[in-house]
Amino acid sequence: MKDYTIFYTDDDEDDISIFSDAVDSIPQNIILQTYSEGQKLLNAIFNPPTTPYVVFLDLNMPGKNGFDVLEEIRNSDYDKDIPIVIYSTSSEAGIIEKCRNLGANFYITKPVLMKDIIKSIEHAITIDWDNFITTKANFVYSV
């Protein structure tokens, strides 16, 4: 069975706890690393040895927000191809389009129900990111 390392960044401790509980209930072997600030995530990405299989990134954070972090990763020479899933409460079309234009691979509006949170995380880790091509049609995940 494959191991998946997920980086999740969110400034809301409750959201981190819920996400962590959801990951714990998924049968795959997932190593979850959480970060409460965008800069902490960037430090982890730019200072390996751990490289995530996928990054879940909240948008609304103090300091470096999700847009800033996404843009910095995509403009870097190091690990700019890491799959980034925006995981946000926003379902506004303009925000979603901005994320796609900045280079996010996928967008999930944070589900309310635990079963849907689990399903969205499972879906993201089953994507073959090496061959996934982001399009307007497949960018947003709906539970």
C-alpha positions as a printed NumPy array, in Angstrom:
array([[  0.   ,   0.   ,   0.   ],
       [  1.301,   3.427,  -0.949],
       [  2.117,   6.051,   1.677],
       [  0.751,   9.547,   1.079],
       [  2.234,  12.613,   2.7  ],
       [ -0.221,  15.488,   2.869],
       [  0.622,  19.035,   3.914],
       [ -2.403,  20.993,   5.164],
       [ -2.275,  24.685,   5.983],
       [ -5.065,  26.517,   7.778],
       [ -5.048,  29.157,  10.483],
       [ -8.229,  27.759,  12.087],
       [ -7.331,  25.153,  14.724],
       [-10.829,  23.613,  14.543],
       [-10.495,  23.108,  10.783],
       [ -7.077,  21.493,  11.282],
       [ -8.535,  19.167,  13.922],
       [-11.497,  18.191,  11.715],
       [ -9.217,  17.597,   8.716],
       [ -6.908,  15.499,  10.888],
       [ -9.828,  13.405,  12.18 ],
       [-10.98 ,  12.848,   8.601],
       [ -7.503,  11.727,   7.526],
       [ -7.342,   9.336,  10.501],
       [-10.481,   7.582,   9.266],
       [ -9.144,   6.977,   5.74 ],
       [ -7.767,   3.443,   5.288],
       [ -4.734,   4.497,   3.204],
       [ -1.489,   5.188,   5.029],
       [ -1.448,   8.982,   5.197],
       [  1.202,  11.05 ,   6.908],
       [ -0.358,  14.421,   7.678],
       [  1.732,  17.491,   8.387],
       [ -0.243,  20.578,   9.381],
       [  0.791,  24.209,   9.358],
       [ -1.013,  27.183,  10.88 ],
       [  0.58 ,  29.822,   8.638],
       [  1.455,  30.158,   4.98 ],
       [  5.082,  30.993,   5.748],
       [  5.463,  27.794,   7.81 ],
       [  4.211,  25.774,   4.845],
       [  6.658,  27.505,   2.521],
       [  9.499,  26.798,   4.952],
       [  8.569,  23.096,   4.952],
       [  8.3  ,  22.888,   1.155],
       [ 11.53 ,  24.748,   0.457],
       [ 13.511,  22.859,   3.131],
       [ 13.069,  19.133,   2.472],
       [ 13.626,  16.125,   2.991],
       [  9.839,  15.636,   3.146],
       [  8.071,  16.33 ,  -0.12 ],
       [  4.291,  16.125,  -0.004],
       [  2.221,  14.043,  -2.381],
       [ -0.322,  16.856,  -2.286],
       [ -0.8  ,  20.181,  -0.472],
       [ -4.186,  21.299,   0.846],
       [ -4.162,  25.075,   1.169],
       [ -6.664,  27.397,   2.835],
       [ -6.987,  30.844,   1.269],
       [ -7.986,  33.107,   4.137],
       [ -5.058,  33.29 ,   6.524],
       [ -3.288,  36.212,   8.173],
       [  0.198,  37.064,   6.956],
       [  0.825,  35.134,   3.762],
       [ -2.594,  34.033,   2.595],
       [ -3.279,  31.113,   0.291],
       [ -2.993,  33.238,  -2.851],
       [  0.441,  34.488,  -1.756],
       [  1.638,  30.973,  -0.92 ],
       [  0.328,  29.521,  -4.178],
       [  1.984,  32.25 ,  -6.2  ],
       [  5.3  ,  31.882,  -4.372],
       [  5.39 ,  28.114,  -4.908],
       [  4.493,  28.38 ,  -8.59 ],
       [  7.095,  31.092,  -9.189],
       [  9.879,  29.177,  -7.443],
       [ 12.484,  26.985,  -9.05 ],
       [ 12.068,  24.389,  -6.331],
       [  9.095,  22.015,  -6.196],
       [  6.901,  24.282,  -8.273],
       [  5.064,  21.218,  -9.598],
       [  3.739,  20.019,  -6.23 ],
       [ -0.009,  19.391,  -6.59 ],
       [ -1.889,  22.105,  -4.721],
       [ -5.515,  21.681,  -3.745],
       [ -7.226,  24.849,  -2.588],
       [ -9.4  ,  23.913,   0.387],
       [-11.561,  26.915,   1.167],
       [-14.989,  27.942,   2.39 ],
       [-15.361,  30.227,  -0.623],
       [-17.359,  29.081,  -3.614],
       [-17.172,  32.424,  -5.44 ],
       [-16.476,  31.994,  -9.142],
       [-13.958,  34.86 ,  -9.219],
       [-11.901,  33.392,  -6.385],
       [-11.984,  29.932,  -7.941],
       [-10.859,  31.343, -11.298],
       [ -8.057,  33.327,  -9.645],
       [ -6.773,  30.133,  -7.979],
       [ -6.807,  28.272, -11.289],
       [ -4.992,  31.15 , -13.008],
       [ -2.34 ,  31.201, -10.253],
       [ -1.62 ,  27.511, -10.849],
       [ -3.667,  25.538,  -8.335],
       [ -4.377,  22.008,  -9.512],
       [ -7.747,  21.485,  -7.871],
       [-10.351,  23.314,  -5.781],
       [-12.492,  21.907,  -2.979],
       [-15.062,  23.992,  -1.149],
       [-14.811,  22.813,   2.457],
       [-17.623,  20.336,   3.044],
       [-19.72 ,  20.523,   6.201],
       [-20.339,  16.817,   6.843],
       [-17.476,  14.582,   7.991],
       [-18.343,  11.909,   5.42 ],
       [-17.998,  14.512,   2.662],
       [-14.707,  15.807,   4.057],
       [-13.373,  12.247,   4.031],
       [-14.666,  11.682,   0.499],
       [-13.015,  14.884,  -0.784],
       [ -9.631,  13.997,   0.758],
       [ -9.839,  10.443,  -0.586],
       [-10.647,  11.796,  -4.028],
       [ -7.649,  14.143,  -3.986],
       [ -5.201,  11.387,  -3.046],
       [ -6.5  ,   9.038,  -5.74 ],
       [ -5.783,  11.525,  -8.521],
       [ -2.771,  10.593, -10.623],
       [ -1.152,  14.018, -10.283],
       [  1.658,  13.164, -12.704],
       [ -0.886,  12.835, -15.508],
       [ -3.707,  15.098, -14.308],
       [ -4.258,  18.125, -16.513],
       [ -6.219,  20.889, -14.859],
       [ -9.043,  22.293, -16.954],
       [-11.938,  24.576, -16.153],
       [-14.238,  21.526, -16.343],
       [-12.362,  19.351, -13.805],
       [-10.934,  22.022, -11.465],
       [-13.717,  22.165,  -8.855],
       [-14.662,  19.084,  -6.832],
       [-18.289,  18.639,  -5.882],
       [-19.335,  16.164,  -3.218]])
